[in-house]
């Protein structure tokens, strides 16, 4: 488990989820002994805080994510620029594209985007998924990509670090939301090298919103 704020990795780390909150953070064996009746989910790899993608408007309002049924005509990658301008677009089609974009973000461990969103269909897609929208100052440098780890460290890409090890009080705030992601890599170096496409599970406020099949 990687807390995301420079603390040493916790081998065999786990989180105890109670509704939408984190009830405890610590070694799996310790948490399992404390709550033997708790339902267990296990994934390969490392558990981290949920990630923040800085390119919210660019990925969700200035791009169209094709339906798989449109792949023969449009391909599978997001359409931007002239390709997007040439596409007949309705608000319903824009909303459907935004929902697919949100699902692709969740599949990269993303739980928040940065940048103002204005289009109602996009705002609705983000709100329904539970992603938070954070402020940013200007457009981020670098290419627009679904992977928030592209050119960034884990510490730069997380939304909030995981709380310290131990039980958390019921009224804990901030990082105590049960929001995290799991990546099928052995350690932080491999995660940064291989990127967030290695995500196998994303949990947002206690809800499993992505699971690799």
N, C-alpha and C positions, 0 to 999 in steps of 0.2 A: 504494500500500500504506500502511495506517495501523497503526502499531505499537500504538496504544492507550494510550500513556503520555505524550503530549504532544510526542513527537519529531515533527519536520516530516514531512509525507507524502513517500513515496518514489515518484516517477513511474516507471511501468514496473517496479514492484517485483515480486518473485517469491520463492518459497520452494523449496528443494530438499529433497525428502522421501526418506528412506532407511528403509524399513520403517515403524515407528511413530514415528520420530524426525525432527526437522528437522536436515538436514545442513548447510544454509547458508541465509542470508537476504541478498538483495541485488537489484540490477538484473537483469532477465530476461536481457539480452544477456550479462552477465558469467557468470551461472550456466549458461546454455546453452553458452557457449564452454568452461567448465570441465568440463561433463558432456554432450558432444554426443550420447551414446547414450541419454541419459535420456528416458523417455517424457514427452511434454509434454501438459499440460491447460491450456486457456486459457478464461477466462470474462470476460464484460464487467463493468466496474465496479471496485469497490475490494475489496481483500483486507484482512481485519481478524482480530484474535484471536477465538476462539470466545466466545460470550456466556453470561452467567449470568442465569437467570431466578429472581427471589427468591421466587416463589410456588409452590414445589414441592408442598406438601400441598394447597393450595387448587385447583391445576389438575389434580392427579393422584389425590388421595384424596377430595377434597370436590367432585368434578365427574365427570360422565360424558360422554365424547365419543362421540356416536352413530355407528354404522356408516352409511355412505352409503345402504345399503338401508333404513335406518330414517328417512331424511330426510323422507319424506312425513308420517310420524307425529310425529317428534320434532324435525325441523329439523336444521340442521347445526352449530349452536353448542353449546358445552358446557352441560350441564344442571346446575344447582346448586339449593340451597335446597329449596323445596317441590316443584319439578319433579323433583328427584333423589329426594326422599323418597317420591314417589308412584310411582317406577319400580321394578317387581319386579327385585331385584338378587341375583345369585348371584356367588360368587367368580370363576367363569369369565367371566361378563359384565363384572365389574369389571376383570379382567385385560385383556380385549379392549379395553375403553374406555381403560385406561391405556396400552396399546400404541399406540392411535391418538393419544392425547394426546402421547405421546413423539414420534411421527412429526411431529406438528404443531409441536412445539417445535424439532425438528431443522430443519424447514422455515423457522424463524425464526433460524437460526444459533446456536441454543442448544446448549451442550455440557455444561452443569451446571445443577442447580437447588439452591436453598437451602431448608432446613427439613427437620425429621425426617419420614421416611416409615416407616410401621408396617405397613401391610397387605401380606401376603406377595405377593399378585398384583401390586401396584404396585411393590414393591421388585424383584421378578423382572423386570418390564418395563423398569425403569430400568437394572438391572444388565446385562441382555442387550443393550441399546442402547449401553452404554458410557458413559452420562452419569455424571458424578460428583455426589455429594450433599454440599453445603457446609453449614456451621453458620450459623445466624442468631440474632440476639437479638430476639425478639418478632416480631410480624407486621408486614411492611412497610406503610408508608403508601401510599395511592393505590389505584386499582382493580386488581383481579386481571385480568391480560391475558397472552396468549401472547407479546406483544411486549415484550422486556426493555428496549427503547429508549423505551417510552412514559413520558414524564416524566423521563427520565434521559439523561445524556450518555453518549457512547461510553466514556469513562474509567470511569464508574460501572457500566457494564453488562458490561465484559469480565471474563473469568475470570482470565487472566494476559496481560500484554503479550507481544508478539513479541520474541524475542531481538534483540540488536544486530546490525547488518549485518556480514556476514562468515561464514566457515566456523565450524562449531561442533564441539567435541571430541565423540567418541563417547559419553563418559560425562557429557555436559552434563545438568543436571537442571532441574526446574521448567518454564520456558517452552519447553524444547527438544522437548517432545512435538509431533508434527505435528498440531496441533489449531487449526483456523482456519475462517473462513467468508468467502464472497464475496457481495457485494451489488451489484445492477445499478443503481448510482447513480454520479454523477461525482465526488462528494467527501463529506467528513464532514458538512457542513452539510445536504446533500441526504439523507444517510442518516438523520440525526436527524429531519429533517422528514418523510420518507416512511415511516420505520420499518423494522423488521426483516423485514416481509413481502416486502421486495424481495430476500430471500436467493435466490441461484441455486445455491449449493453449500455444503455443510457437510462438513468433514473432521475426524474424531475419531480421534486416535492413528493417523494414516496411512490410515484407512478412509474412503472416500467414502460417507457415511451419508445424504446428501440431495443430489439434483440435480434442479433444476427441469426438467421435460420441455418 
